[in-house]
Amino acid sequence: MNRKKGYFFRHDELTGNEHVVLFHDGSVLLQGDRYLWPAVTLQELELQDCHSLLIGSFENRDCVALTLSDEHLSCLDVVKQTPRQLLLSRGLHDFTLVGQANQLLNWQLSHRFCGHCGGRTSPHDHERSLVCPACKLHFYPRINPCVIVLVSRGRQLLLARHNKAGSSYFSCLAGFMEAGETPEETVAREVREEVGIEIDNIRYVKSQSWPFPSQLMLGFFAEYKSGEIQVDGHEIAEAHWYEPDQLPLSPAAGISVAGQLIELFLQRS
Ligand SMILES: [Zn+2]
């Protein structure tokens, strides 16, 4: 990092050399197709009330996230995209910095007050944490682990359509880890709860940060052991076994670990 200060800084601490990812009302602001703004181009804006968060470095420059107000927006010629739209249009590789920025800004916004005493938190001097001055509690960016699993039966894949409105994709099964569980236990429980089958040979494959706003997806393969598909009707609308050459509409490998698990399985079968 070029800066010697911590992870939080005021608008007047921007040197002009940084790359900035701009947000407004949860959306990313793009100039043309560019989402990294040179800080020097923002010098005309009145940024007094804006606080910036250091999210990493890119091309040897600090990269910071900044949330703008309605007034700022009227001064800029921008296109707005939600982080999810940006991921879908750019793919995973080009999304990392925006994903980190989205995750960290959400964390900062939801930890303005101490969960113990209700007092206002303050940025730590040199750590990426928010501190309650009264309780001395430190609040770090929260990461929520989830599992995602591709279940197979011979050459067949189990894919499910989520119950979310408008969801037309068939994907792997997934769910949040609960306190006290190992990821493998979560995998077995989620599959049992969502589609009513038992599985075997659960093995970790790969992971992915999923910053909407703070999940870490742990990807697994597993094999069918017993039972008939019986969807829970709440989270899952329908689930079926699919032959590799007859797959329904499913996630792309360039977007999500679900797509990568499906692609890996097809390559190996
Ligand atoms: Zn407190």
Boltz pocket constraint, residues with backbone or C-beta under 6 A from the ligand:
constraints:
  - pocket:
      binder: B
      contacts: [[A, 114], [A, 115], [A, 116], [A, 117], [A, 118], [A, 119], [A, 132], [A, 133], [A, 134], [A, 135], [A, 136], [A, 137]]
      max_distance: 6.0
